[in-house]
Amino acid sequence: MSLHFYRNNPFISSTQLSPTDTFTGDGNTTSFNLVNNPGTQIGSTVQADGLEYLRYNNGFVISGNSITLSSAPPANAQIVVPGINQLVMSAFDVASVPGLTNPEVQQIPCYLVDPVDISTYQYAALPGASGIQVSFVNLITSAGANTTWVQLAPADPVTGLPMTFGNPGQPLYLPNIMAFNSLACAISINASSCQVYSKTGFLPQAFLLIDSGNNNQELVQILSIGPSTPPGNGYVLGTTGFQFTHSIGTKLFLCGWPFWVQLTVPLGASAGIGTNLYNLGLQRIGIREQRP
């Protein structure tokens, strides 16, 4: 899929959450060939069940797209090799920290976006599902965080802040990423709105890719939706600012949605000691289709 998770906007390679390489130990093997990330994009820690291999103290070395650990993980150990850009969740395993309220809880904005191929592909829910599924998967079941530590929430269409978080460990269902339309009026540089013929499939907080594949291609976020003036001539999308001019008839595509993650560290989970946990990873489940 070209549909990826991002930790910040703009949605570029440096903000895209890296896919994770996973392996299973056999008690003897120390070298593993990377599939999802090149060796230049590997983080500083590899985790195998409860063991951590730290790069800075020679816990592992990288040669090309191969990683070699300083010792063989045990048989059946679940090995996780994170990329550089990971979803960093930081909370405290203590009930009180000066200057913080609920230090064991952290809320983090995330984004599910296709900023490249959305004019060619669209994304829909699986048959019977209420939307594109976003959830956490536990990559190491014997150690680390549990999926019950995390909750997901959609972004509020007015404020962009999290709405009600779902039950711990349960998936979130985001709307399909299929809508597109055309500009009913030209857009000038620094404009903070655009006029379209239809609002079907568009909602506040969604992201739009406009003028895909051309020099004036850019991405904006919908902030509001209202009728045009005079009424009956389409709809006005209030947006973040445009950097380029765009002519009437230019196509724009809904390309993604924001959502929120909430981490709650159970008190006593790590005896009050800070711990790096790499075993939880985001996944998305849906259907990618070529546009008709």
Secondary structure, DSSP 8 states (H G I E B T S, - for coil): ---EEESSSS-STTTB----EEEE--SS--EEE-SSS-GGGB-SEEEETTEEEEGGGTSEEEETTEEEESS---TT-EEEE-BSS-------SSS-BTTBSSTTEEEEEEEEE-SSSTTTEEEE--TT-SSEEEEEEES-SSSS--GGGEEEEEB-TTT-SB----STT--EEE--B--EEEBSS-B-TT--EEEES--TT--TT-EEEESTTSTT-EEEEEEEEEE-SSTTS-EEEEES--SS-B-TT-EEEEEEEEEEEEEE--TTTTTT-------EEEEEE-EEEE--
